């Protein structure tokens, strides 16, 4: 179930390219095994090269899927997605992914009037100026709740 949720966030083009990486890595490994094999040990050499290339292709595909997840998740949270993908890709030993998960914002809301993405800390939509509602209440705008609290 968690894998389905993960893959539902990752863009479809990234999923397609991850599959292409795995397939190409396997094909390259089999061809390299065929070219370097002796006549007697052809099957053993091809299977060794093919399995090593398959493992490498799967590792690269998982890394690409994780970068796609960071990109899509950062966009959902109204963060700079390209910057976070670069941080996740360039920081060594998966430190960039850890940094992203520690620093990410809550999921951004959608304006009820114009449909644009609005950060959770904004009181008004920066596109149309409509007052935003509290996450717990859908009856009163945020400004009405603030003025009630100030009068008490």
C-alpha positions as CSV (number, residue, x, y, z in Angstrom):
1,X,0.0,0.0,0.0
2,X,2.8,2.4,0.8
3,X,4.5,1.7,-2.5
4,X,1.4,2.5,-4.4
5,X,1.1,5.8,-2.5
6,X,4.8,6.6,-3.3
7,X,4.3,5.8,-7.0
8,X,1.1,7.8,-7.2
9,X,3.2,10.9,-6.2
10,X,6.1,10.2,-8.6
11,X,5.4,11.7,-12.1
12,X,4.6,9.1,-14.8
13,X,7.5,10.2,-17.0
14,X,10.0,9.5,-14.2
15,X,8.5,6.1,-13.7
16,X,8.8,5.4,-17.4
17,X,12.5,6.5,-17.5
18,X,13.2,4.4,-14.4
19,X,11.9,1.3,-16.3
20,X,13.9,2.3,-19.3
21,X,17.1,2.5,-17.2
22,X,16.5,-1.0,-15.8
23,X,15.9,-2.5,-19.2
24,X,18.9,-0.8,-20.8
25,X,21.2,-1.8,-18.0
26,X,20.1,-5.4,-18.3
27,X,20.6,-5.3,-22.1
28,X,24.0,-3.7,-21.8
29,X,25.1,-6.3,-19.2
30,X,24.0,-9.2,-21.4
31,X,25.8,-7.8,-24.4
32,X,29.0,-7.1,-22.4
33,X,28.8,-10.6,-21.0
34,X,28.4,-12.1,-24.5
35,X,31.4,-10.0,-25.9
36,X,33.8,-10.9,-23.1
37,X,32.8,-14.6,-22.7
38,X,34.9,-17.6,-23.8
39,X,33.1,-20.2,-25.9
40,X,32.8,-22.7,-23.0
41,X,31.5,-20.3,-20.3
42,X,29.1,-18.2,-22.4
43,X,26.0,-18.7,-20.3
44,X,27.8,-18.3,-17.0
45,X,29.5,-15.1,-18.0
46,X,26.4,-13.6,-19.6
47,X,24.3,-14.4,-16.4
48,X,27.0,-12.8,-14.2
49,X,27.3,-9.6,-16.2
50,X,23.5,-9.5,-16.7
51,X,22.7,-9.9,-13.0
52,X,25.3,-7.3,-12.0
53,X,23.9,-4.8,-14.6
54,X,20.4,-5.6,-13.4
55,X,21.3,-4.7,-9.8
56,X,23.0,-1.5,-10.9
57,X,20.0,-0.6,-13.1
58,X,17.6,-1.2,-10.2
59,X,19.6,0.9,-7.8
60,X,19.7,3.8,-10.4
61,X,16.0,3.4,-11.0
62,X,15.2,3.6,-7.3
63,X,17.4,6.7,-7.0
64,X,15.6,8.3,-10.0
65,X,12.2,7.5,-8.5
66,X,13.2,9.1,-5.2
67,X,14.3,12.2,-7.0
68,X,11.0,12.3,-8.8
69,X,9.2,11.9,-5.5
70,X,11.2,14.9,-4.1
71,X,10.3,17.0,-7.1
72,X,6.5,16.2,-7.0
73,X,6.3,16.4,-3.2
74,X,8.1,19.8,-3.1
75,X,5.7,21.1,-5.7
76,X,2.7,19.9,-3.6
77,X,4.2,21.7,-0.6
78,X,4.8,24.9,-2.5
79,X,8.6,24.7,-2.2
80,X,11.3,25.2,-4.8
81,X,11.2,21.8,-6.4
82,X,14.3,22.1,-8.7
83,X,16.4,23.3,-5.9
84,X,15.4,20.4,-3.6
85,X,16.0,17.9,-6.4
86,X,19.5,19.3,-6.8
87,X,20.1,19.2,-3.1
88,X,18.9,15.6,-2.9
89,X,20.9,14.6,-6.0
90,X,24.2,16.3,-5.1
91,X,24.6,15.8,-1.4
92,X,26.5,12.5,-0.8
93,X,25.3,9.5,1.1
94,X,21.6,10.3,0.8
95,X,22.1,13.3,3.1
96,X,20.2,15.5,0.6
97,X,17.1,13.3,0.9
98,X,17.3,13.4,4.7
99,X,17.7,17.2,4.6
100,X,14.6,17.5,2.4
101,X,12.5,15.4,4.7
102,X,13.6,17.3,7.7
103,X,13.1,20.8,6.1
104,X,9.9,20.2,4.1
105,X,6.8,22.3,4.7
106,X,3.2,21.1,5.3
107,X,1.2,20.4,2.2
108,X,-0.1,23.7,0.7
109,X,-3.8,24.4,0.4
110,X,-5.8,25.3,-2.7
111,X,-7.7,28.6,-2.8
112,X,-11.4,28.0,-2.8
113,X,-12.0,31.0,-5.2
114,X,-9.3,30.8,-7.9
115,X,-7.8,27.3,-7.4
116,X,-4.2,28.4,-7.1
117,X,-1.8,27.0,-4.5
118,X,-1.6,29.0,-1.2
119,X,0.8,28.3,1.6
120,X,-0.7,27.4,5.0
121,X,0.8,30.4,6.7
122,X,-0.9,32.9,4.3
123,X,-4.1,34.6,5.4
124,X,-5.1,35.7,2.0
125,X,-4.6,34.2,-1.5
126,X,-1.9,36.1,-3.2
127,X,-3.6,35.6,-6.6
128,X,-7.1,36.8,-6.0
129,X,-7.1,38.2,-2.4
130,X,-9.7,35.8,-1.0
131,X,-9.5,35.2,2.8
132,X,-8.3,31.7,3.6
133,X,-10.0,29.3,6.0
134,X,-8.5,27.5,9.0
135,X,-7.8,23.8,8.3
136,X,-10.1,22.8,11.2
137,X,-13.0,25.1,10.3
138,X,-14.7,25.7,7.0
139,X,-17.3,28.1,8.2
140,X,-15.4,31.3,9.0
141,X,-12.4,32.9,7.3
142,X,-9.1,33.2,9.3
143,X,-9.5,37.0,9.7
144,X,-12.8,36.6,11.4
145,X,-11.3,34.2,14.0
146,X,-8.4,36.6,14.6
147,X,-10.7,39.5,15.2
148,X,-12.8,37.5,17.6
149,X,-9.7,36.5,19.6
150,X,-8.6,40.1,19.8
151,X,-11.9,41.4,21.2
152,X,-11.9,38.9,24.1
